[in-house]
């Protein structure tokens, strides 16, 4: 496969023209990272939860241009999350900072979320809102058309263009503790766009997730956790199917299959309030043998505020 073909492949991947045209990052450990794509989850934790995720996709995937320069064009994703219940708001507040690199495109988004939480039947319903500020930058100088840069007027620019977008999203999340959960979210609702600069348009993305938890008969220490996630922009869709085996609520392992893309191995451990997870993706698509690594860390804690101390008044000082 020639270097120019790699350039065109990554270029179209960035703009969402081939395959599943998602613009938002994907996660193999999506079941542990719901706040990154569903604001309805905000406020469902028992305390303040801070998390981080690093995803290195298609490790070793590089491109060489006509001048012989080599570029690392493998997608990279960095995520920071914070989520906390706020009783006064009858829900919670949260936020995420996400940096997503794909080829010569670099996106940084700051998202603020609010989730209203209420009881519904046997479970809890969360209704969330998200406000997003997204900075997209694209280095046109590193892009080439198959028959030369001059054949495409867009690629004649030698500059790195950058644009700021304002968008938002909504999410619904229903869960019955220790039983099952369902979620629906729509992100990039406005489909904000720019007619110059990066010349990009955000695409509305719908995320649907569902999961179930059940214990093996006569073996209360072992739980089976199947889940599924659907992502679509209305034109095409991507499906993730997962099944985890958890022991004593502390150690888990399992598999995820992303239809026509990859299969992933997931491992994790819970130590008190600290959760650590790792996954390795094995591509099943035409991209080849480039694997992907994903590391996730999450820590929850509570802030105890002591009630005011009662003071003893001595009449001598009144």
Buried (B, 14 or more C-beta within 10 A) or exposed (E): EEBBEBBBBBBBBBBBEEBBBBBBBBBBBBBBBBBBBBBBBBBBBEBBBBBBBEBBBBBEBEBBBEEEEEBEBBBBBBBBBBBBBBEEBEBBBBBBBBBBBBBBBBBBBBBBBBBBBEEEEEBBBBBBBBBBEBBBBBBBBBBBBEEEBEEBEEBEBEEBBBBEBEBBBBBBBBBBEEEBBBBBBBBBBEEBEBEEBBBBBBBBBBBBBBBBBEEEEEEEEEBBBBBBBBBBBEEEBBBBBBBBBBEEEEEBBBBBBBBEBBBBBBBBEBEEEEBBBBBBBEBEEEBEEBBBBBBBBBBBBEEEEEEEEEEEEEEEEE
